[in-house]
């Protein structure tokens, strides 16, 4: 992975974490936490979509949807575990 790919990965992860924080109200982790959740969520979303056979196309939209979905799942799980 070169530096450009890493920057794009971090950018998409950051936006995805921010969007997931908006979607999961009360599940946000602050700006830095949401960015970290977005980056982790992008990996989680890629794995989940791969396991489910879901493919979202597009140069920017597909990865953003995948990362946001993974970040939403991650924030939901964190919120669920915090309540217990």
LOTOR-422685 format. One record per residue (C-alpha): residue number from 1; residue in one letter; chain; y negated, z, x negated. Coordinates in steps of 0.25 Angstrom, whole numbers, plus 5000, padded with zeros to 4 digits. Example, Ala and Ser with C-alpha at 12.3 -4.5 7.8 and 13.67 -1.06 7.14 Angstrom:
2
@num->1	residuo->A	cadena->A	v->5018	w->5031	u->4951
@num->2	residuo->S	cadena->A	v->5004	w->5029	u->4945
This chain:
84
@num->1	residuo->X	cadena->A	v->5000	w->5000	u->5000
@num->2	residuo->X	cadena->A	v->4987	w->4996	u->4994
@num->3	residuo->X	cadena->A	v->4974	w->5003	u->4996
@num->4	residuo->X	cadena->A	v->4969	w->4994	u->5007
@num->5	residuo->X	cadena->A	v->4981	w->4996	u->5015
@num->6	residuo->X	cadena->A	v->4980	w->5011	u->5013
@num->7	residuo->X	cadena->A	v->4965	w->5011	u->5018
@num->8	residuo->X	cadena->A	v->4969	w->5003	u->5030
@num->9	residuo->X	cadena->A	v->4981	w->5012	u->5033
@num->10	residuo->X	cadena->A	v->4971	w->5024	u->5032
@num->11	residuo->X	cadena->A	v->4961	w->5018	u->5040
@num->12	residuo->X	cadena->A	v->4970	w->5014	u->5051
@num->13	residuo->X	cadena->A	v->4977	w->5028	u->5050
@num->14	residuo->X	cadena->A	v->4963	w->5034	u->5051
@num->15	residuo->X	cadena->A	v->4959	w->5026	u->5064
@num->16	residuo->X	cadena->A	v->4972	w->5029	u->5070
@num->17	residuo->X	cadena->A	v->4971	w->5044	u->5068
@num->18	residuo->X	cadena->A	v->4957	w->5044	u->5074
@num->19	residuo->X	cadena->A	v->4962	w->5036	u->5086
@num->20	residuo->X	cadena->A	v->4974	w->5045	u->5087
@num->21	residuo->X	cadena->A	v->4965	w->5057	u->5087
@num->22	residuo->X	cadena->A	v->4957	w->5051	u->5098
@num->23	residuo->X	cadena->A	v->4970	w->5048	u->5106
@num->24	residuo->X	cadena->A	v->4976	w->5062	u->5104
@num->25	residuo->X	cadena->A	v->4965	w->5071	u->5109
@num->26	residuo->X	cadena->A	v->4966	w->5084	u->5103
@num->27	residuo->X	cadena->A	v->4976	w->5079	u->5093
@num->28	residuo->X	cadena->A	v->4966	w->5075	u->5083
@num->29	residuo->X	cadena->A	v->4966	w->5081	u->5069
@num->30	residuo->X	cadena->A	v->4952	w->5078	u->5064
@num->31	residuo->X	cadena->A	v->4948	w->5065	u->5057
@num->32	residuo->X	cadena->A	v->4956	w->5067	u->5044
@num->33	residuo->X	cadena->A	v->4968	w->5072	u->5052
@num->34	residuo->X	cadena->A	v->4967	w->5060	u->5062
@num->35	residuo->X	cadena->A	v->4966	w->5051	u->5050
@num->36	residuo->X	cadena->A	v->4979	w->5057	u->5044
@num->37	residuo->X	cadena->A	v->4986	w->5057	u->5057
@num->38	residuo->X	cadena->A	v->4982	w->5042	u->5058
@num->39	residuo->X	cadena->A	v->4988	w->5039	u->5045
@num->40	residuo->X	cadena->A	v->5001	w->5047	u->5047
@num->41	residuo->X	cadena->A	v->5001	w->5041	u->5062
@num->42	residuo->X	cadena->A	v->5000	w->5027	u->5056
@num->43	residuo->X	cadena->A	v->5013	w->5029	u->5049
@num->44	residuo->X	cadena->A	v->5019	w->5036	u->5061
@num->45	residuo->X	cadena->A	v->5015	w->5025	u->5070
@num->46	residuo->X	cadena->A	v->5020	w->5014	u->5061
@num->47	residuo->X	cadena->A	v->5034	w->5022	u->5061
@num->48	residuo->X	cadena->A	v->5034	w->5024	u->5076
@num->49	residuo->X	cadena->A	v->5030	w->5010	u->5079
@num->50	residuo->X	cadena->A	v->5041	w->5005	u->5070
@num->51	residuo->X	cadena->A	v->5051	w->5014	u->5076
@num->52	residuo->X	cadena->A	v->5047	w->5009	u->5090
@num->53	residuo->X	cadena->A	v->5046	w->4995	u->5086
@num->54	residuo->X	cadena->A	v->5032	w->4994	u->5090
@num->55	residuo->X	cadena->A	v->5023	w->4984	u->5083
@num->56	residuo->X	cadena->A	v->5008	w->4984	u->5084
@num->57	residuo->X	cadena->A	v->5002	w->4971	u->5078
@num->58	residuo->X	cadena->A	v->4988	w->4969	u->5072
@num->59	residuo->X	cadena->A	v->4982	w->4971	u->5059
@num->60	residuo->X	cadena->A	v->4974	w->4984	u->5063
@num->61	residuo->X	cadena->A	v->4977	w->4987	u->5077
@num->62	residuo->X	cadena->A	v->4992	w->4988	u->5075
@num->63	residuo->X	cadena->A	v->4992	w->4998	u->5064
@num->64	residuo->X	cadena->A	v->4981	w->5006	u->5071
@num->65	residuo->X	cadena->A	v->4989	w->5007	u->5084
@num->66	residuo->X	cadena->A	v->5001	w->5011	u->5076
@num->67	residuo->X	cadena->A	v->4994	w->5021	u->5068
@num->68	residuo->X	cadena->A	v->4986	w->5027	u->5080
@num->69	residuo->X	cadena->A	v->4999	w->5028	u->5088
@num->70	residuo->X	cadena->A	v->5006	w->5036	u->5076
@num->71	residuo->X	cadena->A	v->4994	w->5045	u->5075
@num->72	residuo->X	cadena->A	v->4994	w->5048	u->5090
@num->73	residuo->X	cadena->A	v->5008	w->5052	u->5089
@num->74	residuo->X	cadena->A	v->5005	w->5060	u->5076
@num->75	residuo->X	cadena->A	v->4993	w->5067	u->5083
@num->76	residuo->X	cadena->A	v->5001	w->5070	u->5096
@num->77	residuo->X	cadena->A	v->5013	w->5076	u->5088
@num->78	residuo->X	cadena->A	v->5003	w->5085	u->5080
@num->79	residuo->X	cadena->A	v->4996	w->5089	u->5092
@num->80	residuo->X	cadena->A	v->5010	w->5092	u->5099
@num->81	residuo->X	cadena->A	v->5014	w->5100	u->5087
@num->82	residuo->X	cadena->A	v->5001	w->5108	u->5086
@num->83	residuo->X	cadena->A	v->5003	w->5113	u->5101
@num->84	residuo->X	cadena->A	v->5016	w->5119	u->5098
